[in-house]
Amino acid sequence: MELLKLLRGNARITLADASRITGVPKSTLFDWLRELERTQIKRYVSLYKYEAMKFLRVYIVVVPRKDKRLEVVELLRDSESVNTAFRSTNTYVAELVVETFFELNTFVEQLSKVARVKEYMVLETVCVEEFFSATQEEFENLPNSDGKATLK
């Protein structure tokens, strides 16, 4: 669990630093990491500050019309604007990332032909990808490659 927490905070942490923090030998961490990558870690990604990039983030709730579920799924999967989509009971929730309101409206109009769509603009990111993440205090105590504590 501690290795996962370290990786969530800094996926580029070296095995040497992880070993120093956890007290677990590098060879053991290497074996654990390979197993995690095989079974639990999907991929390593960058997290963007969408607001700083001037992108609009919108969550939509989509309720397919009768017999239109497959068309909704296809539209969600094929759209370059959909960052993430989930299925709930008879409903889909999707996060869209778009550059313009025109792009948003065009996609919502397409979806509206086969589903009811409700939009929710993201005004502020309160937290993101926090599950299994180290706290701010824990980050401040992580050593960098020269052994000094630093925020990673």
C-alpha positions as CSV (number, residue, x, y, z in Angstrom):
1,M,0.0,0.0,0.0
2,E,2.8,2.4,0.8
3,L,4.4,1.9,-2.6
4,L,1.1,2.7,-4.3
5,K,0.8,5.8,-2.2
6,L,4.3,6.9,-3.2
7,L,3.5,6.2,-6.9
8,R,0.3,8.2,-6.7
9,G,2.2,11.1,-5.4
10,N,5.1,10.8,-7.8
11,A,5.0,8.1,-10.4
12,R,8.6,8.9,-11.4
13,I,10.0,8.3,-7.9
14,T,13.2,6.2,-8.1
15,L,13.4,2.7,-6.5
16,A,16.3,4.1,-4.5
17,D,14.2,6.9,-3.0
18,A,11.2,4.5,-2.5
19,S,13.5,2.1,-0.7
20,R,14.9,4.9,1.5
21,I,11.3,6.0,2.4
22,T,9.8,2.6,3.0
23,G,12.8,0.7,4.3
24,V,12.1,-2.1,1.8
25,P,15.0,-3.3,-0.4
26,K,15.1,-2.0,-4.0
27,S,15.0,-5.6,-5.3
28,T,11.8,-6.3,-3.4
29,L,10.2,-3.0,-4.5
30,F,11.2,-3.8,-8.1
31,D,9.3,-7.2,-7.8
32,W,6.3,-5.5,-6.2
33,L,6.2,-2.8,-8.8
34,R,6.3,-5.4,-11.7
35,E,3.4,-7.3,-10.0
36,L,1.4,-4.1,-9.5
37,E,2.0,-3.1,-13.2
38,R,0.8,-6.5,-14.2
39,T,-2.3,-6.6,-12.0
40,Q,-3.3,-3.2,-10.7
41,I,-1.6,-0.2,-12.4
42,K,-3.3,0.6,-15.8
43,R,-0.8,3.2,-16.9
44,Y,1.2,6.2,-15.9
45,V,-0.3,9.5,-17.0
46,S,0.0,13.3,-16.5
47,L,-2.7,15.2,-14.8
48,Y,-3.5,18.5,-16.4
49,K,-4.5,21.9,-14.9
50,Y,-7.4,22.4,-17.4
51,E,-8.2,25.8,-16.1
52,A,-4.6,27.0,-16.7
53,M,-4.9,25.6,-20.2
54,K,-8.1,27.6,-20.8
55,F,-10.1,24.4,-21.5
56,L,-13.7,24.1,-20.4
57,R,-14.7,21.1,-18.3
58,V,-18.2,20.0,-18.3
59,Y,-19.9,17.0,-16.7
60,I,-23.0,15.7,-18.5
61,V,-25.6,13.2,-17.3
62,V,-27.0,11.3,-20.3
63,V,-30.2,9.2,-20.2
64,P,-30.6,7.2,-23.4
65,R,-34.0,7.1,-25.1
66,K,-35.6,3.7,-25.5
67,D,-33.4,1.4,-27.5
68,K,-30.7,4.0,-28.0
69,R,-28.2,2.9,-25.4
70,L,-25.7,1.5,-27.9
71,E,-25.8,4.7,-29.9
72,V,-25.1,6.8,-26.8
73,V,-22.2,4.5,-25.9
74,E,-20.8,4.8,-29.4
75,L,-21.0,8.7,-29.3
76,L,-19.3,8.8,-25.9
77,R,-16.5,6.5,-27.0
78,D,-15.9,8.1,-30.3
79,S,-15.8,11.7,-29.1
80,E,-12.5,13.4,-28.7
81,S,-14.1,15.7,-26.1
82,V,-15.0,12.9,-23.7
83,N,-12.2,12.4,-21.1
84,T,-14.0,9.9,-18.9
85,A,-17.5,8.2,-19.1
86,F,-19.3,6.0,-16.6
87,R,-22.5,3.9,-16.8
88,S,-24.9,3.9,-13.9
89,T,-28.4,2.5,-13.8
90,N,-30.0,3.6,-17.1
91,T,-27.7,6.7,-17.1
92,Y,-24.3,7.7,-18.2
93,V,-22.1,10.4,-16.7
94,A,-19.2,11.8,-18.7
95,E,-16.5,14.4,-18.2
96,L,-16.0,16.5,-21.3
97,V,-13.0,18.7,-22.0
98,V,-13.6,21.3,-24.7
99,E,-11.9,24.4,-26.0
100,T,-15.1,26.3,-26.9
101,F,-18.8,26.4,-26.1
102,F,-19.5,25.8,-29.8
103,E,-17.6,22.4,-29.5
104,L,-19.6,21.6,-26.4
105,N,-23.0,22.5,-28.0
106,T,-22.2,20.6,-31.1
107,F,-21.6,17.4,-29.1
108,V,-24.6,17.9,-26.8
109,E,-26.8,18.4,-29.9
110,Q,-25.6,15.1,-31.3
111,L,-26.3,13.3,-28.0
112,S,-29.7,15.0,-27.7
113,K,-30.9,13.2,-30.7
114,V,-30.7,9.9,-28.9
115,A,-30.8,10.9,-25.2
116,R,-31.8,13.4,-22.6
117,V,-28.7,15.4,-21.6
118,K,-28.1,17.7,-18.6
119,E,-24.9,19.7,-18.4
120,Y,-22.9,20.8,-15.3
121,M,-20.0,23.3,-15.8
122,V,-17.0,22.7,-13.7
123,L,-16.2,26.1,-12.0
124,E,-13.3,24.9,-9.8
125,T,-11.4,21.7,-9.2
126,V,-11.6,21.0,-5.4
127,C,-9.5,17.8,-5.5
128,V,-8.5,15.2,-8.1
129,E,-7.1,11.7,-8.0
130,E,-6.7,11.8,-4.2
131,F,-7.4,8.2,-3.5
132,F,-4.3,6.5,-2.1
133,S,-2.4,9.8,-2.4
134,A,0.1,11.0,0.2
135,T,-1.0,14.1,2.2
136,Q,0.7,17.4,1.7
137,E,2.7,16.8,4.9
138,E,3.9,13.4,3.7
139,F,5.0,14.9,0.3
140,E,7.0,17.6,2.2
141,N,9.0,14.8,3.9
142,L,9.8,12.8,0.8
143,P,13.6,13.1,0.1
144,N,14.8,14.0,-3.4
145,S,17.8,12.4,-5.0
146,D,20.3,14.3,-2.9
147,G,18.6,13.1,0.3
148,K,17.1,16.5,1.3
149,A,13.3,16.7,2.0
150,T,11.4,18.4,-0.8
151,L,7.9,18.7,-2.2
152,K,7.6,16.3,-5.1
